[in-house]
Amino acid sequence: MTDKKNDSSDLMDKLVAMCKRRGFIFQSSEIYGGIGGFWDYGPLGVELKRNIKSAWWEDVVRANDNIVGLDCSIIMNPKVWVASGHVGGFSDPMVDCKECKARFRTDKIAYVSVSKGENVLLEAAVEADDDNEAVAAAMAAANSKTRRRIENAGDELNTSVTFLSKIPEGETGSCPKCGGELTEPREFNLMFQTYVGALQDSSSTAYLRPETAQGIFANYKNVLDTSRMKLPFGIAQIGKSFRNEINPRNYTFRSREFEQMEIEFFCHPDEAEKWYVYWRDTRYQWYIDHGLQSDKLHLRDHDPDELAHYARGCADVEYAFPFGQSELEGIANRTDFDLKAHQEHSGRDMTYFEDELWKTEAEKYSADKFDGDKKAAKKAAEEAKSAMPYRFTPYVIEPSGGVDRATLAFLCEAYTEDEAPDENGQMQKRVVLKLHPRFAPIKIAVFPLVKKDGLPEIAHKIHAEAQTAGLASFYDEKGAVGRRYRRQDEVGTPFCVTVDGQTLEDQTVTVRDRDTLAQNRVPIDEVVNYVRQRIIK
């Protein structure tokens, strides 16, 4: 059997076609022409995505005594987004073409001054290490009219090409697509706005959440008080977020509606670096353990000039998709920025009191230590309790991953074309999704070789037992068994069980492995355990 990965040039097209054909992912509202940046998960896609979320929840929440879950509402008090900075700062400067109506982020537009006093704007086509590299890529993707304008102007391009925060005063640029006149840059908020209640005015304005993190921060004290958690502890959440992306692209990678799986891990400031390293390495290993084992997976630490103003450290788990290397999950040391911001805007105390440590020190503030002066003792105790190390604002380590991005990465890694023998022993090309068994939408497919001699009845019994045991099972009796294998290979089913003539003789069935194509005879009453043991590995 040969095994080769597809070239990235056509992998994406093949994957998108397969996802539509087999019911993994559909364009939202397709019968009405679709809507950009929104996707629907079909019968197999929803199972794949659910399995990824379930595996994350099992490994993050249920496997750790110091992490609890939360499910926050999508619409929150708009003051939450004021405190977090999203209302004032969660926007991109944009320019619009007056001719073709295309819209561009100014920080993705390269401003190029050429000879003859002409200025040209180019949309950056790729993420690049430096401006000139981005311009070169943009030039390659520019239309012929734009390229001719630059070439006719001469070779005197500025060596320090800049990405715009605004178009320089007194100068003009042209649309990277059609050469038309551009508007002045203006801020475009990425949050979806809505209204709560009967009236639609400024008093009823609300937003669809652009991230799940702020719901966790807003509930930090509620969780602390009700679950009796002690530092260090984490709060985990899986949920939908919404961003009005200007240019959703790359299939489900950058969408306007997406799902996040996120942890906010609260710890003592002195231990923040230790926990940051722990979560960075743990989350990276999680992707490796679940199938992203090629050299396409990378862990990239941010350079100091990349860090957000509040962050002490950040790393991205990145995957080399067919369209380029991009982030799957970010792990950041957010310091105490978020809790202090919400404390300032809400007026609620967000500090943590180290009561266990205080108990060992409290005797220092008994009245007899102050010559019986209870007021002096109480005052001294209160001052001590409000100071470090007894009362402080925790630091937060945030591993934040995209469910849709992870799903796409696992699909890209799993998609394989190879050759396998058919029922006649002839080698045939097949498409196979080599998904981790834990993620596979269908865990076991059961086939009677023929629809007679009691074989369907035995197959139905195995199918029912698998379902009762919690293994997603699929029963199929139509077509040649080789074609049935191919259908299950393409959707990632790790094991196929065939009931044949020998089953009537010795009560065994054939269990076929998706990846190795090995076929083993297994007693009927051991099939479910046989598959289960190999699913959880």
Backbone torsions as a table, in degrees:
resi	resn	phi	psi	omega
1	MET	NA	129.2	174.4
2	THR	-94.4	157.4	-174.7
3	ASP	-147.9	113.7	178.9
4	LYS	-139.9	142.2	175.8
5	LYS	-80.2	148.7	178.0
6	ASN	-74.7	148.4	173.1
7	ASP	-61.9	146.6	-177.8
8	SER	-64.2	-20.3	-177.6
9	SER	-60.5	-35.7	-178.3
10	ASP	-122.5	0.6	-179.1
11	LEU	-60.3	-42.3	-176.0
12	MET	-64.1	-42.7	179.3
13	ASP	-62.1	-43.6	179.9
14	LYS	-65.8	-40.1	-178.9
15	LEU	-66.3	-45.1	178.9
16	VAL	-60.8	-42.6	179.2
17	ALA	-63.8	-42.7	179.4
18	MET	-64.2	-41.6	-179.1
19	CYS	-62.7	-36.8	177.0
20	LYS	-72.8	-45.0	-174.9
21	ARG	-64.8	-38.3	-175.8
22	ARG	-99.2	2.3	173.8
23	GLY	82.3	34.7	173.3
24	PHE	-88.2	-52.7	-174.2
25	ILE	-140.4	133.9	176.3
26	PHE	-121.0	153.5	170.5
27	GLN	-69.1	131.3	179.4
28	SER	-63.4	138.7	177.1
29	SER	56.9	36.3	-173.1
30	GLU	-58.3	-35.1	-176.8
31	ILE	-67.2	-15.9	177.1
32	TYR	-108.4	17.0	178.6
33	GLY	96.5	0.9	177.7
34	GLY	79.0	177.9	175.8
35	ILE	-147.8	127.9	-171.7
36	GLY	-62.8	133.0	174.5
37	GLY	86.1	10.2	179.5
38	PHE	-130.4	137.4	-175.0
39	TRP	-137.1	148.5	176.8
40	ASP	-112.5	138.4	177.5
41	TYR	-96.8	125.9	-178.0
42	GLY	-79.5	-171.1	-175.0
43	PRO	-54.9	-42.1	179.1
44	LEU	-82.2	-35.2	179.7
45	GLY	-63.5	-40.1	-179.1
46	VAL	-67.8	-32.3	176.6
47	GLU	-70.6	-42.0	177.5
48	LEU	-60.3	-48.7	-178.6
49	LYS	-64.5	-40.8	178.1
50	ARG	-63.5	-39.2	179.8
51	ASN	-66.2	-36.9	177.2
52	ILE	-65.3	-44.9	178.9
53	LYS	-64.5	-40.2	-180.0
54	SER	-65.5	-40.3	178.5
55	ALA	-64.0	-42.9	177.3
56	TRP	-60.1	-46.5	-178.4
57	TRP	-63.8	-42.1	178.8
58	GLU	-62.3	-42.9	-174.3
59	ASP	-79.1	-27.6	-175.9
60	VAL	-96.2	-47.0	-173.2
61	VAL	-93.1	-57.5	-172.6
62	ARG	-73.5	-20.3	179.4
63	ALA	-89.2	-3.3	-177.4
64	ASN	-127.9	123.3	-179.1
65	ASP	-69.7	-19.4	-176.0
66	ASN	-104.3	21.7	175.3
67	ILE	-130.3	131.6	178.3
68	VAL	-122.0	165.3	-177.0
69	GLY	-102.8	166.0	-179.8
70	LEU	-152.7	151.6	174.8
71	ASP	-137.6	99.5	-174.5
72	CYS	-92.9	157.9	179.3
73	SER	-71.0	152.1	-179.7
74	ILE	-73.1	-37.1	177.2
75	ILE	-102.7	124.9	-178.6
76	MET	-123.2	171.4	174.2
77	ASN	-55.3	128.2	-176.6
78	PRO	-59.7	-17.7	177.4
79	LYS	-64.7	-25.5	176.0
80	VAL	-57.5	-42.2	-175.5
81	TRP	-80.8	-19.9	170.6
82	VAL	-70.3	-46.3	-178.9
83	ALA	-63.6	-38.3	-176.6
84	SER	-76.7	-13.8	-178.8
85	GLY	93.8	-0.3	-176.5
86	HIS	-71.9	-35.6	-179.1
87	VAL	-68.1	-41.2	-177.3
88	GLY	-87.9	-25.7	-171.6
89	GLY	-127.9	-3.4	-175.8
90	PHE	-89.9	68.8	-177.0
91	SER	-149.2	162.8	177.9
92	ASP	-123.6	138.2	172.1
93	PRO	-72.4	130.2	-174.2
94	MET	-125.0	153.0	168.9
95	VAL	-126.2	146.8	179.1
96	ASP	-117.8	146.5	173.9
97	CYS	-86.2	127.8	-179.0
98	LYS	-72.6	-17.4	-177.6
99	GLU	-93.1	-62.5	-175.2
100	CYS	-92.9	-4.9	176.3
101	LYS	70.0	10.9	176.9
102	ALA	-67.1	151.3	-178.8
103	ARG	-123.0	140.3	-176.9
104	PHE	-134.9	142.1	168.9
105	ARG	-74.8	132.2	-176.7
106	THR	-68.5	-25.7	178.7
107	ASP	-79.8	-1.2	172.8
108	LYS	-111.5	12.6	178.1
109	ILE	-111.0	128.0	177.0
110	ALA	-92.2	129.3	179.0
111	TYR	-97.7	115.9	-173.8
112	VAL	-118.1	120.0	173.9
113	SER	-92.5	128.1	179.1
114	VAL	-118.8	174.7	-179.9
115	SER	-66.7	172.6	-177.4
116	LYS	68.0	14.5	175.3
117	GLY	73.2	16.3	-178.3
118	GLU	-98.4	144.5	179.1
119	ASN	-121.8	141.3	-175.2
120	VAL	-130.7	142.1	174.2
121	LEU	-107.1	133.8	177.9
122	LEU	-124.6	134.4	175.7
123	GLU	-80.0	124.7	-179.4
124	ALA	-64.0	129.5	-175.6
125	ALA	-90.0	-23.5	-176.9
126	VAL	-140.1	162.2	168.6
127	GLU	-76.4	127.8	-174.4
128	ALA	-130.0	160.2	-179.8
129	ASP	-74.5	-26.5	178.6
130	ASP	-145.4	163.9	-173.6
131	ASP	-61.7	-43.8	-176.7
132	ASN	-63.4	-35.0	176.6
133	GLU	-65.4	-40.0	178.7
134	ALA	-65.4	-40.2	178.9
135	VAL	-64.1	-41.3	178.8
136	ALA	-60.5	-41.9	178.3
137	ALA	-67.1	-39.1	179.0
138	ALA	-66.0	-39.2	177.2
139	MET	-59.1	-41.7	-178.8
140	ALA	-64.1	-31.1	-177.7
141	ALA	-92.8	-8.5	-176.5
142	ALA	-68.3	156.2	176.9
143	ASN	-72.5	163.8	-173.3
144	SER	-62.8	-33.6	-179.7
145	LYS	-63.3	-43.7	179.8
146	THR	-66.2	-43.3	-179.5
147	ARG	-62.0	-41.3	-179.7
148	ARG	-63.7	-38.4	-179.9
149	ARG	-61.1	-41.6	-179.5
150	ILE	-72.7	-43.2	-179.3
151	GLU	-63.7	-38.5	179.9
152	ASN	-69.8	-27.2	-179.2
153	ALA	-74.7	-22.7	178.5
154	GLY	119.8	-175.7	-175.3
155	ASP	-98.1	4.0	-171.0
156	GLU	-84.8	57.7	175.1
157	LEU	-72.3	142.8	176.0
158	ASN	-61.5	142.3	179.0
159	THR	-76.9	-22.4	-179.7
160	SER	-109.5	75.4	177.5
161	VAL	-70.0	140.3	-175.9
162	THR	-118.5	152.4	169.2
163	PHE	-95.4	135.8	-167.5
164	LEU	-77.9	140.1	157.4
165	SER	-99.3	-25.8	169.8
166	LYS	-159.4	157.4	176.3
167	ILE	-71.1	132.4	-179.7
168	PRO	-53.9	138.4	-176.8
169	GLU	-58.8	135.1	177.4
170	GLY	83.3	-3.1	-179.4
171	GLU	-116.4	157.1	-178.6
172	THR	-124.9	158.7	175.6
173	GLY	-134.9	171.7	-178.3
174	SER	-123.3	158.9	-177.9
175	CYS	-61.7	130.2	178.3
176	PRO	-62.0	-20.9	-176.3
177	LYS	-94.2	-46.9	-174.2
178	CYS	-120.6	-7.5	-179.3
179	GLY	84.2	5.2	-178.7
180	GLY	-74.1	172.9	-178.7
181	GLU	-74.9	141.4	-179.0
182	LEU	-103.6	151.5	174.6
183	THR	-76.1	170.7	170.9
184	GLU	-68.5	147.7	176.5
185	PRO	-60.8	143.5	175.7
186	ARG	-145.3	154.0	-177.0
187	GLU	-75.0	139.1	179.5
188	PHE	-128.9	109.0	-177.3
189	ASN	-73.0	135.3	-174.6
190	LEU	-86.7	-3.9	179.8
191	MET	-86.4	138.9	172.7
192	PHE	-74.4	127.1	-179.0
193	GLN	-99.6	142.8	176.4
194	THR	-144.3	-173.7	-179.5
195	TYR	-132.0	145.6	179.7
196	VAL	-113.3	124.6	-179.5
197	GLY	101.5	-172.5	-173.2
198	ALA	-78.2	-31.1	-176.1
199	LEU	-94.5	149.0	176.5
200	GLN	-116.0	86.3	176.7
201	ASP	-143.7	-175.5	-175.2
202	SER	-62.3	-26.7	-178.8
203	SER	-74.7	-17.6	-178.2
204	SER	-109.2	7.5	-179.1
205	THR	-66.2	134.2	175.4
206	ALA	-142.4	175.0	-175.4
207	TYR	-136.2	145.7	166.2
208	LEU	-72.7	134.0	-172.9
209	ARG	-62.3	135.6	176.0
210	PRO	-87.6	-6.6	178.4
211	GLU	-160.9	160.3	-179.4
212	THR	-90.5	-14.4	-171.6
213	ALA	-60.7	-41.7	-172.2
214	GLN	-66.3	-28.8	174.7
215	GLY	-63.8	-34.8	177.4
216	ILE	-68.7	-45.2	179.8
217	PHE	-62.4	-40.1	-179.2
218	ALA	-66.4	-26.1	-179.4
219	ASN	-102.2	7.5	-177.0
220	TYR	-53.7	-47.7	-178.2
221	LYS	-69.3	-37.5	178.8
222	ASN	-60.4	-45.4	179.3
223	VAL	-65.9	-43.1	-179.2
224	LEU	-60.3	-42.0	-176.0
225	ASP	-77.4	-33.0	-173.4
226	THR	-93.4	-27.4	-176.7
227	SER	-100.9	-3.7	177.4
228	ARG	57.7	36.8	179.1
229	MET	-75.4	149.7	176.2
230	LYS	-119.8	146.1	175.6
231	LEU	-63.6	143.5	-5.3
232	PRO	-81.3	143.1	176.5
233	PHE	-149.6	161.5	-178.3
234	GLY	-128.6	156.6	173.7
235	ILE	-122.7	127.0	-176.4
236	ALA	-114.1	150.4	179.5
237	GLN	-152.9	140.7	169.5
238	ILE	-118.3	128.6	-179.5
239	GLY	-172.9	169.0	-178.7
240	LYS	-78.2	143.4	171.1
241	SER	-133.0	163.8	-172.9
242	PHE	-139.9	129.9	175.4
243	ARG	-137.5	130.4	-178.0
244	ASN	-80.5	68.2	-177.7
245	GLU	-57.6	135.3	179.7
246	ILE	-68.1	-39.2	-174.5
247	ASN	-135.5	73.6	176.7
248	PRO	-61.5	139.1	-173.1
249	ARG	-158.2	176.0	176.7
250	ASN	58.6	51.3	174.6
251	TYR	62.0	-125.4	-177.2
252	THR	-88.4	2.6	-175.1
253	PHE	-66.2	-49.6	179.9
254	ARG	-118.7	100.1	-175.6
255	SER	-119.2	167.2	177.7
256	ARG	-87.9	-23.4	172.6
257	GLU	-122.8	123.4	-175.5
258	PHE	-148.1	170.1	-176.2
259	GLU	-121.5	138.5	-179.2
260	GLN	-116.7	151.0	168.2
261	MET	-125.0	118.7	-163.1
262	GLU	-140.2	144.7	174.7
263	ILE	-123.5	135.9	165.8
264	GLU	-113.0	112.8	-174.3
265	PHE	-107.6	115.3	-174.4
266	PHE	-94.7	133.0	-176.9
267	CYS	-150.1	169.4	175.9
268	HIS	-68.1	140.1	-180.0
269	PRO	-51.8	-35.2	-178.4
270	ASP	-69.6	-19.2	-178.0
271	GLU	-105.1	4.2	-173.4
272	ALA	-62.5	-42.1	-177.9
273	GLU	-64.7	-40.8	178.8
274	LYS	-60.4	-45.8	-178.0
275	TRP	-72.2	-32.4	175.6
276	TYR	-60.3	-47.7	179.6
277	VAL	-63.4	-41.0	179.6
278	TYR	-59.7	-51.2	-176.2
279	TRP	-71.0	-34.0	176.4
280	ARG	-59.5	-49.2	-177.3
281	ASP	-72.6	-37.2	-179.2
282	THR	-65.7	-44.4	-178.5
283	ARG	-68.9	-37.7	176.8
284	TYR	-61.6	-43.7	-178.9
285	GLN	-65.4	-30.7	-179.0
286	TRP	-59.9	-41.9	179.3
287	TYR	-68.0	-38.1	177.0
288	ILE	-63.8	-45.9	-178.4
289	ASP	-61.4	-23.6	-176.3
290	HIS	-107.8	21.6	166.3
291	GLY	118.0	-13.7	178.7
292	LEU	-85.8	73.6	-170.9
293	GLN	-106.5	5.8	179.4
294	SER	-87.9	177.2	178.8
295	ASP	-76.5	7.8	176.8
296	LYS	-79.8	-15.5	-179.2
297	LEU	-93.2	133.7	-177.6
298	HIS	-137.7	150.2	170.3
299	LEU	-114.1	115.3	-174.6
300	ARG	-117.3	118.6	174.7
301	ASP	-78.8	137.7	179.3
302	HIS	-72.3	143.3	171.1
303	ASP	-72.4	156.3	-178.2
304	PRO	-53.6	-36.9	-177.4
305	ASP	-77.7	-5.5	176.6
306	GLU	-90.0	-20.1	-171.1
307	LEU	-67.7	144.1	169.8
308	ALA	-63.0	156.2	-173.4
309	HIS	-61.4	-23.6	-177.5
310	TYR	-96.1	-6.6	-170.9
311	ALA	-92.9	142.8	174.5
312	ARG	-96.2	-19.1	-179.7
313	GLY	-170.3	151.2	178.9
314	CYS	-157.8	142.0	175.8
315	ALA	-139.5	147.8	178.4
316	ASP	-114.3	134.2	165.9
317	VAL	-86.0	115.7	-174.5
318	GLU	-117.7	151.7	178.2
319	TYR	-130.3	138.7	179.3
320	ALA	-83.7	87.0	175.6
321	PHE	-69.1	166.9	175.6
322	PRO	-57.5	-26.8	-179.2
323	PHE	-95.2	5.3	176.5
324	GLY	130.2	165.9	-179.4
325	GLN	-77.9	124.9	-175.1
326	SER	-145.4	165.0	-171.9
327	GLU	-76.6	133.2	169.6
328	LEU	-96.8	-42.0	-175.1
329	GLU	-152.8	141.6	175.5
330	GLY	-113.4	139.6	177.1
331	ILE	-120.5	120.0	-172.5
332	ALA	-132.1	144.5	167.6
333	ASN	-92.7	100.0	-173.8
334	ARG	-87.1	5.6	-176.7
335	THR	53.2	-145.9	-179.0
336	ASP	-103.4	18.4	-173.0
337	PHE	-58.0	-49.9	-173.1
338	ASP	-67.5	-46.6	-179.0
339	LEU	-64.5	-38.8	178.6
340	LYS	-68.3	-36.0	178.3
341	ALA	-64.7	-43.9	179.3
342	HIS	-71.5	-32.1	175.4
343	GLN	-64.1	-42.2	-179.6
344	GLU	-65.7	-43.5	-174.7
345	HIS	-82.1	-29.6	-177.7
346	SER	-94.5	-23.2	-174.9
347	GLY	79.7	4.2	179.6
348	ARG	-91.5	142.9	179.3
349	ASP	-72.8	122.5	179.9
350	MET	-111.2	13.3	-179.7
351	THR	-79.7	166.5	178.5
352	TYR	-117.2	133.9	179.4
353	PHE	-104.9	122.9	-178.5
354	GLU	-84.1	79.6	-172.3
355	ASP	-68.8	-32.8	-180.0
356	GLU	-65.3	-41.2	177.3
357	LEU	-66.5	-37.3	-179.0
358	TRP	-65.8	-36.6	-178.5
359	LYS	-58.3	-34.3	-178.9
360	THR	-77.1	-16.2	-177.3
361	GLU	-108.4	-12.4	-171.5
362	ALA	-61.0	-30.8	-177.5
363	GLU	-63.9	-19.2	178.0
364	LYS	-66.4	-15.9	-174.4
365	TYR	-116.6	25.3	173.8
366	SER	-73.2	157.2	-175.2
367	ALA	-59.1	-36.2	-176.9
368	ASP	-67.8	-16.7	176.1
369	LYS	-79.0	-11.6	179.9
370	PHE	-121.5	36.2	178.4
371	ASP	56.2	37.0	176.7
372	GLY	80.9	0.7	-178.8
373	ASP	-81.5	97.6	-175.7
374	LYS	-66.3	-37.1	-179.7
375	LYS	-65.3	-42.3	179.3
376	ALA	-65.5	-39.1	179.1
377	ALA	-65.5	-42.6	-179.7
378	LYS	-64.9	-43.2	179.8
379	LYS	-62.4	-44.1	179.4
380	ALA	-64.2	-38.7	179.6
381	ALA	-65.7	-41.9	-179.9
382	GLU	-65.1	-40.0	177.8
383	GLU	-64.4	-39.6	179.9
384	ALA	-69.0	-39.3	-177.8
385	LYS	-67.5	-27.3	-178.6
386	SER	-84.6	-6.7	-177.0
387	ALA	-104.3	160.4	172.7
388	MET	-63.3	146.2	6.8
389	PRO	-94.5	10.2	-174.6
390	TYR	-80.8	-39.8	-179.8
391	ARG	-127.5	128.0	-177.5
392	PHE	-158.1	165.8	174.6
393	THR	-93.9	120.7	-178.1
394	PRO	-63.0	153.4	167.4
395	TYR	-86.3	158.4	-176.8
396	VAL	-126.2	128.2	170.9
397	ILE	-103.8	126.0	-173.4
398	GLU	-120.4	104.3	164.9
399	PRO	-88.0	116.8	-175.9
400	SER	-128.3	114.0	-177.2
401	GLY	-119.3	155.6	176.6
402	GLY	-96.4	126.0	179.3
403	VAL	-66.1	-44.7	-177.8
404	ASP	-66.8	-39.0	178.8
405	ARG	-66.9	-41.0	177.3
406	ALA	-63.3	-43.1	178.9
407	THR	-58.8	-44.0	179.7
408	LEU	-65.5	-40.4	179.4
409	ALA	-64.5	-44.0	179.1
410	PHE	-64.0	-36.4	176.8
411	LEU	-66.5	-44.5	179.8
412	CYS	-61.7	-43.0	-178.6
413	GLU	-68.1	-35.5	-174.0
414	ALA	-79.9	-27.1	-174.3
415	TYR	-65.3	120.6	-176.1
416	THR	-140.8	143.8	170.9
417	GLU	-116.4	126.9	177.7
418	ASP	-146.4	-164.0	178.7
419	GLU	-124.8	143.7	178.7
420	ALA	-145.9	151.5	-179.0
421	PRO	-73.0	142.0	174.1
422	ASP	-86.6	-170.2	-176.0
423	GLU	-66.0	-16.9	178.2
424	ASN	-99.1	6.0	178.8
425	GLY	83.9	3.4	179.1
426	GLN	-85.2	136.2	-179.7
427	MET	-72.5	128.3	180.0
428	GLN	-129.1	145.9	176.8
429	LYS	-69.8	139.4	177.3
430	ARG	-138.1	153.6	170.1
431	VAL	-103.3	129.7	-178.4
432	VAL	-135.8	135.7	173.5
433	LEU	-96.5	107.5	-178.4
434	LYS	-89.4	60.1	178.4
435	LEU	-70.5	149.6	171.0
436	HIS	-56.7	134.1	-177.6
437	PRO	-52.5	-30.3	179.6
438	ARG	-64.6	-28.2	-176.9
439	PHE	-94.7	-19.2	-173.0
440	ALA	-54.5	129.2	179.9
441	PRO	-59.2	-40.6	176.8
442	ILE	-114.8	127.6	-177.2
443	LYS	-89.7	-31.7	-175.5
444	ILE	-148.3	133.5	174.7
445	ALA	-114.7	136.0	-174.5
446	VAL	-118.6	126.8	-176.9
447	PHE	-125.5	131.3	161.2
448	PRO	-83.2	136.5	-177.5
449	LEU	-61.0	-40.7	177.1
450	VAL	-136.0	161.5	-177.4
451	LYS	-94.2	52.3	178.4
452	LYS	-161.0	-180.0	175.9
453	ASP	62.6	22.3	178.0
454	GLY	80.8	1.2	-179.1
455	LEU	-66.1	-41.2	177.8
456	PRO	-60.0	-37.0	-179.2
457	GLU	-64.0	-42.0	178.4
458	ILE	-66.0	-41.4	179.8
459	ALA	-64.2	-42.0	178.4
460	HIS	-61.4	-37.6	179.7
461	LYS	-64.7	-44.0	178.3
462	ILE	-63.8	-42.8	178.5
463	HIS	-58.3	-46.0	-179.5
464	ALA	-65.7	-39.9	179.3
465	GLU	-64.6	-38.7	178.3
466	ALA	-64.2	-43.2	179.1
467	GLN	-64.6	-41.3	178.5
468	THR	-62.2	-33.2	179.8
469	ALA	-80.5	-0.4	178.5
470	GLY	88.3	11.1	176.9
471	LEU	-95.0	122.3	178.0
472	ALA	-62.2	117.0	-172.9
473	SER	-121.3	151.0	179.9
474	PHE	-132.6	130.1	179.8
475	TYR	-104.6	132.1	-178.6
476	ASP	-145.6	125.9	178.4
477	GLU	-125.3	11.0	-174.4
478	LYS	-102.4	131.6	174.6
479	GLY	88.5	173.3	178.0
480	ALA	-63.5	146.7	-175.5
481	VAL	-62.7	-30.5	177.4
482	GLY	-62.8	-40.6	178.4
483	ARG	-69.7	-34.5	176.6
484	ARG	-64.7	-40.2	174.9
485	TYR	-58.2	-45.2	-176.4
486	ARG	-62.1	-40.6	180.0
487	ARG	-62.4	-41.2	-179.5
488	GLN	-73.6	-34.8	175.4
489	ASP	-58.4	-42.0	-174.2
490	GLU	-69.9	-23.6	178.7
491	VAL	-102.3	3.3	170.7
492	GLY	91.4	12.6	-178.9
493	THR	-66.4	120.1	-173.1
494	PRO	-73.8	-26.4	-176.2
495	PHE	-138.4	134.8	174.0
496	CYS	-117.8	134.5	-179.0
497	VAL	-112.5	125.1	-179.7
498	THR	-115.1	125.3	175.9
499	VAL	-95.1	119.9	-174.4
500	ASP	-130.3	-168.9	-177.5
501	GLY	-61.3	-34.9	-179.7
502	GLN	-66.3	-25.7	179.5
503	THR	-58.7	-38.4	-179.6
504	LEU	-67.6	-23.7	-178.7
505	GLU	-86.3	-44.4	-172.5
506	ASP	-126.8	7.7	177.9
507	GLN	60.1	36.5	173.6
508	THR	-119.9	159.3	178.0
509	VAL	-129.9	164.4	176.4
510	THR	-92.0	125.8	174.8
511	VAL	-110.6	118.2	-176.1
512	ARG	-104.0	131.2	178.6
513	ASP	-86.7	129.2	-177.6
514	ARG	-59.1	-43.2	-171.7
515	ASP	-85.3	-44.3	-176.6
516	THR	-91.4	-17.6	-175.8
517	LEU	67.2	8.8	177.3
518	ALA	-65.3	142.1	178.7
519	GLN	-122.3	122.4	-178.2
520	ASN	-120.5	142.6	174.4
521	ARG	-85.2	126.0	-176.0
522	VAL	-130.6	134.9	176.2
523	PRO	-57.4	143.9	-176.1
524	ILE	-54.6	-44.3	-175.5
525	ASP	-76.5	0.4	177.7
526	GLU	-111.6	-1.6	-173.6
527	VAL	-60.7	-48.4	-175.4
528	VAL	-61.3	-46.3	178.8
529	ASN	-66.8	-36.5	178.5
530	TYR	-58.4	-47.1	-179.0
531	VAL	-70.8	-43.7	-177.5
532	ARG	-58.0	-43.4	-179.1
533	GLN	-61.5	-29.8	-178.8
534	ARG	-91.2	-16.5	176.9
535	ILE	-74.2	-39.5	-171.9
536	ILE	-87.2	-0.8	-176.1
537	LYS	-67.6	NA	NA
